[in-house]
Amino acid sequence: MAPRANWKGVLKIGEVGCPVALYTAASTSDRIAFHTLNRKTGHRVRRLFVDSETGKPVARDDQVKGYETAPGEYVLLEPDEIAAAVPDSDKVLAVEAFIGCGDIDTVYFDKPYYLAPADRSAGEAFALIREGMRARQVAALARTVLFRRLRTVLIRAHGDGLIADTLNFEHEVRSSASAFDDIPDLKIKGEMLDLARHIIETKMGEFDPGAFDDRYDAALADLVKAKMEGRKIAPPKARRREKVVDLMEALRESAGLDRKPRKRAAKAKPAASRKKAG
């Protein structure tokens, strides 16, 4: 069964238009999920919104959005007022510019989607756009209203289709300065840098997503299975704390080099034979 499209519209480059459909590329729906239960009855519990001052439940019709302007003071916003603020969607994914595929820092990447032709009649125009970008090794920057928000999207060729990554806005990406300010300004050179390069070269490989498993999710699945079968659950072994070692020594060991030979203790001289009593 074909997946259900999250959004349908027209990918437009200049005067060239192509009906397209957007599909979720990454999902967490297959992860182990739990429900909150009442321990005494085994029934599921549900959330209840209560007034923070009176403690009394608040009916859905009496719930309204509010923006805090000062401690305890809010501007109330009705649903129709919020709806009116949502930008109008013309269902057009309009390309504004082409850039190099690696020109955007990955910190701006939000969520990936698959972009495909919406119907068979769009196949030729879609292939033209895809192969044109692939030949020039570029990605397209486009804008449209997705899920009630005006979003910037990075589109690039991917196999037989396109990948569309929604991008974070500049104000959503925090500055790295606060995280990096306390890093000391050190110059690494000589043997230490050579060893680091050697280790990196010996560890070079290719990304295989199948080689990386979700250990936490697998552990939860094993836990659920054990409980269903009535088996005892062995507690995980405590991880031994790594001892602090000399950085150069750690680099040598990682590079597979022998440690610096230790100086051998001087051999003890044989004890002098005792003179016989005359």
C-alpha positions as CSV (number, residue, x, y, z in Angstrom):
1,M,0.0,0.0,0.0
2,A,1.4,3.4,-1.0
3,P,2.1,5.7,1.9
4,R,-0.3,8.6,2.6
5,A,1.1,12.0,1.5
6,N,1.5,14.6,4.2
7,W,1.1,17.5,1.7
8,K,0.4,18.0,-2.0
9,G,1.1,21.0,-4.1
10,V,3.2,22.2,-7.0
11,L,7.0,22.5,-7.2
12,K,7.6,25.6,-9.3
13,I,10.9,26.7,-10.9
14,G,10.3,29.8,-12.9
15,E,7.5,28.9,-15.3
16,V,8.0,25.2,-14.9
17,G,5.5,23.6,-12.6
18,C,5.3,20.0,-11.3
19,P,2.6,18.5,-9.1
20,V,4.4,16.9,-6.1
21,A,3.6,15.0,-2.9
22,L,5.4,15.2,0.4
23,Y,5.9,12.0,2.4
24,T,7.4,11.5,5.9
25,A,11.0,10.2,5.6
26,A,11.8,9.6,9.3
27,S,9.4,8.4,12.0
28,T,9.6,7.4,15.6
29,S,6.3,5.5,15.6
30,D,8.0,2.1,15.7
31,R,9.7,2.8,19.0
32,I,8.5,1.0,22.1
33,A,5.8,3.1,23.7
34,F,4.2,2.8,27.2
35,H,0.8,3.9,28.6
36,T,0.4,5.2,32.1
37,L,-1.8,3.0,34.2
38,N,-3.4,3.0,37.6
39,R,-1.3,0.5,39.6
40,K,-4.3,-0.6,41.7
41,T,-6.9,-1.2,38.9
42,G,-4.7,-1.7,35.9
43,H,-6.8,0.9,34.0
44,R,-5.3,3.6,31.8
45,V,-5.2,7.1,33.3
46,R,-6.0,10.3,31.3
47,R,-4.8,13.8,31.7
48,L,-7.1,16.4,33.2
49,F,-6.6,20.2,33.0
50,V,-7.2,21.9,36.3
51,D,-7.1,25.5,37.3
52,S,-3.8,26.2,38.9
53,E,-5.3,28.3,41.7
54,T,-8.7,26.6,42.5
55,G,-7.6,23.1,41.5
56,K,-10.9,22.5,39.8
57,P,-11.1,20.8,36.4
58,V,-11.5,23.1,33.4
59,A,-13.8,22.0,30.6
60,R,-12.5,22.0,27.0
61,D,-14.8,24.9,25.9
62,D,-13.4,27.0,28.8
63,Q,-9.7,26.5,27.8
64,V,-8.1,29.3,25.8
65,K,-4.6,30.1,24.6
66,G,-2.7,32.9,26.4
67,Y,0.6,34.7,26.0
68,E,2.3,35.8,29.2
69,T,3.2,39.5,29.1
70,A,4.2,39.7,32.8
71,P,4.2,37.2,35.7
72,G,0.5,36.1,36.1
73,E,-0.7,38.5,33.3
74,Y,-1.8,37.1,29.9
75,V,-3.1,38.2,26.6
76,L,-6.0,35.9,25.6
77,L,-6.1,34.6,22.1
78,E,-9.3,33.0,20.7
79,P,-9.0,30.1,18.2
80,D,-10.4,32.1,15.3
81,E,-7.8,34.9,16.0
82,I,-5.0,32.4,15.9
83,A,-6.4,30.8,12.7
84,A,-6.5,34.2,11.1
85,A,-2.8,34.7,11.8
86,V,-1.8,31.5,9.9
87,P,-0.4,32.5,6.5
88,D,-2.5,31.5,3.5
89,S,-1.4,28.4,1.7
90,D,-1.3,28.5,-2.1
91,K,0.1,25.0,-2.3
92,V,3.1,26.2,-4.3
93,L,6.6,25.1,-3.4
94,A,8.4,28.0,-5.1
95,V,12.1,27.7,-5.7
96,E,13.9,30.9,-4.9
97,A,17.5,30.0,-5.5
98,F,20.0,27.1,-6.2
99,I,23.0,26.5,-4.0
100,G,25.7,24.0,-3.5
101,C,24.6,20.8,-1.8
102,G,27.0,21.3,1.0
103,D,26.5,25.1,1.4
104,I,24.1,24.9,4.4
105,D,25.3,24.0,7.9
106,T,23.5,20.8,9.0
107,V,22.6,22.6,12.3
108,Y,19.8,24.2,10.2
109,F,18.3,20.9,9.1
110,D,14.9,20.2,10.8
111,K,13.1,17.3,9.4
112,P,13.5,15.3,6.1
113,Y,10.7,14.4,3.7
114,Y,10.5,12.5,0.5
115,L,9.3,14.5,-2.5
116,A,7.7,12.6,-5.4
117,P,5.5,13.2,-8.4
118,A,1.8,13.6,-7.3
119,D,0.6,11.6,-10.3
120,R,1.9,9.9,-13.5
121,S,1.4,13.0,-15.6
122,A,4.0,14.8,-13.5
123,G,6.8,12.3,-14.3
124,E,8.5,14.1,-17.1
125,A,8.7,17.5,-15.4
126,F,9.8,15.9,-12.2
127,A,12.6,13.9,-13.9
128,L,13.7,17.1,-15.7
129,I,14.0,19.0,-12.4
130,R,15.7,16.1,-10.6
131,E,18.3,15.4,-13.3
132,G,19.0,19.1,-13.8
133,M,19.9,19.5,-10.2
134,R,21.9,16.3,-10.2
135,A,23.9,17.3,-13.2
136,R,24.8,20.7,-11.7
137,Q,25.3,19.1,-8.2
138,V,23.0,21.8,-6.6
139,A,20.1,21.9,-4.2
140,A,17.1,24.2,-4.4
141,L,15.9,26.6,-1.7
142,A,12.1,26.9,-1.7
143,R,9.4,28.3,0.5
144,T,5.8,27.3,1.1
145,V,3.3,27.0,3.9
146,L,3.6,23.6,5.5
147,F,1.4,22.6,8.4
148,R,0.2,26.1,9.0
149,R,3.7,27.7,9.0
150,L,5.7,29.4,6.3
151,R,8.8,27.1,5.9
152,T,12.0,27.2,4.0
153,V,12.8,23.9,2.4
154,L,16.1,22.5,1.0
155,I,15.4,20.2,-2.0
156,R,18.1,17.8,-3.4
157,A,18.2,14.8,-5.7
158,H,18.0,11.4,-4.0
159,G,17.8,8.2,-6.0
160,D,14.7,8.3,-8.2
161,G,13.2,11.1,-6.2
162,L,14.0,14.2,-4.2
163,I,14.6,14.9,-0.5
164,A,13.0,18.0,1.0
165,D,14.5,19.0,4.4
166,T,12.6,21.7,6.3
167,L,15.1,24.2,7.7
168,N,15.3,25.9,11.1
169,F,15.0,29.6,11.1
170,E,18.0,31.7,12.2
171,H,16.4,32.7,15.5
172,E,15.8,29.0,16.3
173,V,19.5,28.0,16.0
174,R,21.4,28.9,19.1
175,S,24.8,30.5,18.9
176,S,27.7,28.1,19.5
177,A,29.6,30.8,21.4
178,S,28.0,29.9,24.8
179,A,28.9,26.2,24.3
180,F,32.4,26.8,22.9
181,D,33.6,29.9,24.9
182,D,35.4,27.8,27.6
183,I,37.3,25.6,25.2
184,P,41.0,26.4,25.7
185,D,42.9,27.6,22.6
186,L,45.5,24.8,22.2
187,K,47.8,24.1,19.3
188,I,48.2,20.4,18.6
189,K,51.2,19.4,16.6
190,G,54.1,17.0,16.3
191,E,53.8,13.3,17.2
192,M,50.4,13.8,18.9
193,L,48.8,15.2,15.8
194,D,50.4,12.5,13.6
195,L,49.0,9.8,15.8
196,A,45.6,11.4,15.7
197,R,45.7,11.4,11.9
198,H,46.9,7.8,11.8
199,I,44.0,6.7,14.0
200,I,41.5,8.5,11.8
201,E,42.9,7.0,8.7
202,T,42.7,3.5,10.1
203,K,39.1,4.1,11.1
204,M,37.9,5.4,7.8
205,G,34.7,3.7,6.5
206,E,31.3,4.2,5.1
207,F,28.0,5.0,6.8
208,D,25.8,1.9,7.1
209,P,22.5,2.8,9.0
210,G,21.8,-0.9,9.5
211,A,25.0,-1.2,11.6
212,F,23.7,1.1,14.3
213,D,20.9,-0.3,16.5
214,D,18.7,1.4,19.1
215,R,20.1,-0.4,22.2
216,Y,17.6,1.2,24.5
217,D,14.6,0.2,22.4
218,A,15.9,-3.3,22.0
219,A,16.5,-3.5,25.8
220,L,12.9,-2.4,26.4
221,A,11.6,-5.0,24.0
222,D,13.6,-7.7,25.8
223,L,12.2,-6.4,29.1
224,V,8.6,-6.6,27.9
225,K,9.1,-10.1,26.5
226,A,10.7,-11.3,29.8
227,K,7.8,-9.9,31.8
228,M,5.2,-11.6,29.5
229,E,7.0,-15.0,29.8
230,G,7.4,-14.6,33.6
231,R,11.2,-14.8,33.5
232,K,13.4,-13.0,36.0
233,I,15.1,-9.9,34.7
234,A,18.8,-9.8,35.4
235,P,19.9,-6.3,36.3
236,P,22.4,-4.8,33.9
237,K,26.0,-5.0,34.9
238,A,27.5,-1.8,36.2
239,R,29.9,-0.3,33.7
240,R,33.4,0.1,35.0
241,R,34.6,3.6,35.2
242,E,37.4,4.3,32.8
243,K,40.6,5.3,34.5
244,V,42.3,8.5,33.5
245,V,45.3,7.8,31.3
246,D,48.0,9.9,29.7
247,L,46.7,11.3,26.4
248,M,49.9,10.4,24.5
249,E,49.8,6.9,25.9
250,A,46.1,6.5,24.9
251,L,46.9,7.7,21.4
252,R,49.8,5.2,21.1
253,E,47.6,2.4,22.2
254,S,44.7,3.4,19.9
255,A,47.2,3.5,17.0
256,G,48.4,0.0,17.8
257,L,51.9,1.1,18.7
258,D,53.9,-0.4,21.5
259,R,54.3,1.7,24.6
260,K,57.6,3.2,25.2
261,P,59.8,0.4,26.6
262,R,60.3,0.7,30.3
263,K,63.8,0.8,31.7
264,R,64.8,-2.7,33.0
265,A,65.9,-2.9,36.6
266,A,69.6,-3.6,36.9
267,K,70.2,-7.2,37.6
268,A,71.4,-7.9,41.1
269,K,75.0,-9.1,41.4
270,P,75.4,-12.6,42.7
271,A,76.2,-12.6,46.4
272,A,79.9,-13.2,47.1
273,S,80.6,-16.7,48.5
274,R,81.4,-16.7,52.1
275,K,85.0,-17.5,53.1
276,K,85.4,-20.7,54.9
277,A,86.5,-20.4,58.5
278,G,90.1,-21.2,58.8
